[in-house]
Amino acid sequence: MEHEGFTVWFTGLSGAGKSTIANALAEELRRRRMKVEVLDGDVIRTNLSKGLGFSKEDRDTNVLRVGWVAEVLSRNGVAVICALISPYRDVRAQVRSRIKNFVEVFVDAPLEEVIRRDVKGLYKKALAGEIKNFTGISDPYEPPEAPEVVCNTAEETVEESVQKVLAYLEARGWLLPA
């Protein structure tokens, strides 16, 4: 079935659950026979943005590159799911302004919770001073002021978070109910 493209932009701290929810959402959209592309921050950094560091300028460049790819894909009927920390509001707003059907999803997990999870060991290194400019520790994270969806991953299951996003997409008419 042909459908209008859209971009679901997951933002939140490292370890909040962005990639987990994004991949579960992608699975459900594929089950519904949609064209889906996931743009994950870790994969993007390895490919599209290789060589960029973690200064504000480099982070902004990374987010804007991903935003451009999402814009191109979504205007061509693809359901684009982006999972990036994307710590700065002003750059997320720039991306939003360029994409017709844009949904910002704040994957909210308290700092204590993501430090507890710390699946990659990054918070431990950042707290020890081994990683500079680490979002949430030595570099700021600016939570969205008015996201369309908030997923509280310390309190919700992955499925509950996915259902919130699906409900929003269905309410907008960008996705038919299952």
Secondary structure, 3 states (H helix, E strand, C coil): CCCCCEEEEEECCCCCCHHHHHHHHHHHHHHCCCCEEEEEHHHHHHCCCCCCCCCHHHHHHHHHHHHHHHHHHHHCCCEEEEECCCCCHHHHHHHHHHCCCEEEEEEECCHHHHHHHCCCCHHHHHHCCCCCCCECCCECCCCCCCCCEEEECCCCCHHHHHHHHHHHHHHHCCCCCC
